[in-house]
Amino acid sequence: MEGDRGMAGTSPARAGREVEHGEWLAHGDPEAIWGWGTAAGRLRARRRADVIAQGGRLAPGARVLEVGCGTGLFTALFAESGATIVAVDISGALLERARARGLPPDRVGFLERRFEDCELEGPFDAVIGSSVLHHLDLGPALDRIRALLRPGGFLSFAEPNMLNPQVWLERNVRSWFPYVSPDETAFVARALRRTLRAGGYAGVEVTPFDWLHPATPAALIPLLSGVAGWLERVPVIREFAGSLAIRARRPTPSPTR
């Protein structure tokens, strides 16, 4: 299961469906629905946050934009880096949960609006997010992110891998998986690399990772974590992992003579 859905739509109709889905999630336990509440889920969340934070070079003094922060689960983990974070989400219902976390107001601020409607004062050192790009119209979203980054600034996301059997099933038999919103998709690493390069990004890396399932019993986590780490290193097999770590940067201008 892929989660902490970034609640940021594209067209007004699509945005409306994302808001409705956010309200549906908020009436339950979003983190349980997404699989982050189990022992394995908490381990996955911590690792995912570390992967994104490392890709975005999060550190004290960095100015960071988090797209699609949802309940703030990952915002709280990102904030541990000491970075200053502007966290944006389209779902007011989920943002209520994010604000209730009591994160330091001098370093973390929340905005309720569509990502493309945000009149944000850039540039940012990094634009980051967990499971949000697959909710957006990718081309315009990447253009917007690049415009908000400083030259040399970093894009860092973790997204669902369409080659993973469960992710593929979720996107193609949606009636079985009500936690999947009507418009969300997933990505294939090779195609996403091409899209990022065509969008003007440099240093593009899209790496499959994450074989540990959130339903893994706690007693089996040590054993299966070792197996999962091995699978991530095996050619061909690793391409079917559950998630993709996505890193890139806005190029710096060439010096003029």
C-alpha positions as CSV (number, residue, x, y, z in Angstrom):
1,M,0.0,0.0,0.0
2,E,1.3,3.4,-0.9
3,G,0.4,6.3,1.3
4,D,0.5,9.7,2.9
5,R,-1.3,10.8,-0.2
6,G,-0.5,14.4,-1.2
7,M,-3.8,16.2,-1.5
8,A,-3.1,18.5,-4.3
9,G,-5.2,18.4,-7.5
10,T,-4.8,19.8,-10.9
11,S,-8.0,20.8,-12.7
12,P,-10.8,22.2,-10.6
13,A,-12.8,19.0,-11.1
14,R,-9.9,16.8,-10.1
15,A,-9.1,19.0,-7.2
16,G,-12.7,18.6,-6.0
17,R,-12.4,14.9,-6.1
18,E,-9.2,15.0,-4.1
19,V,-10.9,17.2,-1.4
20,E,-13.8,14.8,-1.2
21,H,-11.4,11.9,-0.9
22,G,-9.5,13.7,1.8
23,E,-12.7,14.2,3.8
24,W,-13.4,10.5,3.5
25,L,-10.0,9.6,4.8
26,A,-10.2,12.1,7.6
27,H,-13.4,10.5,8.9
28,G,-11.4,7.3,9.6
29,D,-7.7,6.8,10.6
30,P,-5.7,8.0,7.6
31,E,-2.4,6.6,8.8
32,A,-4.0,3.2,9.5
33,I,-5.6,3.2,6.1
34,W,-2.3,4.1,4.4
35,G,-0.5,1.4,6.4
36,W,1.8,3.7,8.4
37,G,0.4,2.8,11.8
38,T,1.8,-0.8,12.0
39,A,5.3,-1.7,13.3
40,A,6.5,-2.3,9.8
41,G,4.6,0.8,8.6
42,R,6.4,3.0,11.1
43,L,9.7,1.6,10.1
44,R,8.9,2.3,6.4
45,A,7.8,5.8,7.2
46,R,11.1,6.6,9.0
47,R,13.1,5.2,6.2
48,R,11.1,7.0,3.5
49,A,11.4,10.3,5.3
50,D,15.2,9.8,5.6
51,V,15.4,9.0,1.8
52,I,13.5,12.1,0.9
53,A,15.4,14.3,3.4
54,Q,18.8,13.1,2.2
55,G,17.7,13.6,-1.5
56,G,16.6,17.2,-0.7
57,R,19.7,17.9,1.5
58,L,17.5,19.0,4.4
59,A,19.5,20.7,7.2
60,P,19.2,23.7,9.5
61,G,18.9,26.9,7.5
62,A,17.4,25.2,4.4
63,R,14.1,26.6,3.1
64,V,11.9,23.8,2.0
65,L,8.5,23.4,0.3
66,E,6.6,20.2,1.1
67,V,3.9,19.5,-1.5
68,G,0.9,17.4,-0.4
69,C,1.7,17.2,3.3
70,G,-1.6,15.4,4.2
71,T,-1.8,14.7,8.0
72,G,1.7,16.0,8.6
73,L,3.2,12.6,9.4
74,F,6.1,13.2,7.1
75,T,6.3,16.9,7.9
76,A,7.1,16.0,11.5
77,L,9.9,13.7,10.4
78,F,11.3,16.3,7.9
79,A,11.2,19.0,10.6
80,E,13.7,16.9,12.7
81,S,16.3,18.1,10.2
82,G,16.1,21.6,11.5
83,A,14.9,23.0,8.1
84,T,12.3,25.6,7.7
85,I,9.3,24.1,6.0
86,V,6.2,25.5,4.1
87,A,3.8,22.5,3.8
88,V,1.0,22.7,1.3
89,D,-2.1,20.5,1.0
90,I,-5.5,20.8,-0.7
91,S,-7.4,19.0,2.1
92,G,-8.5,21.1,5.0
93,A,-9.7,18.0,6.8
94,L,-6.2,16.4,6.7
95,L,-4.5,19.7,7.5
96,E,-6.5,19.9,10.8
97,R,-4.6,16.7,11.8
98,A,-1.3,18.2,10.6
99,R,-1.7,21.4,12.6
100,A,-2.7,19.4,15.7
101,R,0.8,17.9,15.8
102,G,2.1,21.2,17.3
103,L,5.2,21.5,15.2
104,P,7.4,24.5,15.8
105,P,5.5,27.5,14.3
106,D,8.7,29.4,13.7
107,R,9.9,26.7,11.3
108,V,6.8,24.9,10.0
109,G,3.8,26.6,8.4
110,F,0.8,25.0,6.7
111,L,-1.2,26.3,3.7
112,E,-4.5,25.0,2.5
113,R,-4.7,25.3,-1.3
114,R,-3.9,23.7,-4.6
115,F,-0.2,23.5,-5.2
116,E,-0.5,25.3,-8.5
117,D,-2.5,28.1,-6.9
118,C,0.1,28.8,-4.2
119,E,1.5,32.3,-4.5
120,L,4.7,31.4,-2.7
121,E,7.8,33.6,-2.4
122,G,10.7,31.5,-3.7
123,P,13.2,30.4,-4.2
124,F,13.4,27.2,-2.1
125,D,16.4,25.1,-1.4
126,A,14.4,21.9,-1.9
127,V,10.9,20.9,-2.9
128,I,9.9,17.6,-1.4
129,G,7.0,15.2,-0.8
130,S,5.8,11.7,-0.1
131,S,3.4,10.1,-2.5
132,V,2.1,13.3,-4.1
133,L,3.3,13.6,-7.6
134,H,1.1,10.7,-8.7
135,H,-1.9,12.8,-7.7
136,L,-0.8,15.7,-10.0
137,D,-0.7,16.5,-13.7
138,L,3.0,15.7,-13.8
139,G,4.4,18.0,-16.5
140,P,2.9,21.2,-15.1
141,A,3.8,20.1,-11.6
142,L,7.4,19.6,-12.5
143,D,7.5,23.0,-14.3
144,R,6.1,24.7,-11.2
145,I,8.6,22.9,-8.9
146,R,11.5,23.9,-11.1
147,A,10.4,27.5,-11.1
148,L,10.2,27.5,-7.3
149,L,13.7,26.0,-6.8
150,R,16.8,28.1,-6.6
151,P,19.5,27.3,-9.2
152,G,21.1,24.1,-7.8
153,G,18.1,23.4,-5.6
154,F,16.9,19.9,-5.1
155,L,13.7,17.9,-6.0
156,S,13.2,14.9,-3.7
157,F,10.1,12.7,-3.6
158,A,9.1,9.1,-3.0
159,E,6.3,7.7,-5.2
160,P,4.5,4.4,-5.9
161,N,6.1,2.1,-8.5
162,M,3.6,0.9,-11.1
163,L,5.7,-2.2,-11.7
164,N,5.0,-3.4,-8.2
165,P,2.2,-6.0,-8.4
166,Q,0.1,-4.5,-5.5
167,V,0.5,-0.9,-6.8
168,W,-0.5,-2.1,-10.3
169,L,-3.6,-3.9,-8.9
170,E,-4.6,-0.8,-6.8
171,R,-4.5,1.4,-9.9
172,N,-6.3,-1.0,-12.2
173,V,-9.0,-2.6,-9.9
174,R,-9.9,0.5,-7.9
175,S,-13.2,-0.9,-6.6
176,W,-11.2,-3.2,-4.4
177,F,-9.1,-0.4,-2.9
178,P,-11.3,2.5,-1.7
179,Y,-8.3,4.3,-0.2
180,V,-7.0,5.0,-3.8
181,S,-8.4,8.3,-5.1
182,P,-10.2,8.4,-8.5
183,D,-7.4,10.2,-10.4
184,E,-4.1,9.0,-8.8
185,T,-1.7,6.9,-10.8
186,A,1.9,5.5,-10.3
187,F,5.2,5.7,-12.2
188,V,7.7,3.6,-14.0
189,A,11.3,4.5,-13.3
190,R,12.6,4.6,-16.8
191,A,9.8,6.8,-18.2
192,L,10.0,9.1,-15.2
193,R,13.7,9.6,-15.7
194,R,13.0,10.7,-19.3
195,T,10.3,13.1,-18.1
196,L,12.5,14.8,-15.6
197,R,15.4,15.2,-18.0
198,A,13.0,16.6,-20.7
199,G,11.7,19.0,-18.0
200,G,15.1,20.6,-17.6
201,Y,16.3,18.8,-14.5
202,A,19.9,17.6,-13.9
203,G,21.3,14.9,-11.8
204,V,18.2,12.8,-12.2
205,E,18.0,9.6,-10.2
206,V,15.0,7.3,-9.9
207,T,15.7,4.3,-7.7
208,P,13.3,1.5,-6.8
209,F,13.2,0.7,-3.1
210,D,10.9,-0.6,-0.3
211,W,10.0,-4.3,-0.2
212,L,8.8,-4.4,3.4
213,H,5.0,-4.6,3.5
214,P,3.1,-2.7,6.2
215,A,1.3,-5.9,7.2
216,T,4.5,-7.7,8.1
217,P,4.2,-9.1,11.7
218,A,6.5,-7.4,14.1
219,A,8.3,-10.7,14.9
220,L,9.3,-11.1,11.3
221,I,10.5,-7.6,10.6
222,P,14.2,-8.3,11.3
223,L,14.3,-11.3,9.0
224,L,12.2,-9.8,6.2
225,S,14.0,-6.4,6.4
226,G,17.2,-8.3,5.5
227,V,15.5,-10.0,2.7
228,A,14.0,-6.7,1.5
229,G,17.4,-5.1,1.5
230,W,18.8,-8.0,-0.6
231,L,15.9,-7.7,-3.1
232,E,16.7,-4.0,-3.6
233,R,20.2,-4.9,-4.8
234,V,19.2,-7.7,-7.2
235,P,19.1,-6.6,-10.9
236,V,15.7,-6.9,-12.5
237,I,13.9,-8.0,-9.3
238,R,14.6,-4.6,-7.7
239,E,12.6,-2.9,-10.4
240,F,9.4,-4.3,-8.9
241,A,9.9,-2.8,-5.4
242,G,7.0,-0.8,-4.0
243,S,8.3,2.7,-4.2
244,L,10.6,5.0,-6.3
245,A,13.0,7.4,-4.7
246,I,13.2,10.4,-7.0
247,R,16.0,12.9,-6.9
248,A,17.0,15.7,-9.2
249,R,18.1,19.4,-9.2
250,R,17.5,22.6,-11.0
251,P,20.7,23.2,-13.1
252,T,22.9,26.2,-12.2
253,P,23.4,28.7,-15.1
254,S,26.6,28.3,-17.1
255,P,29.1,31.1,-16.4
256,T,29.2,33.7,-19.1
257,R,32.4,34.7,-20.6
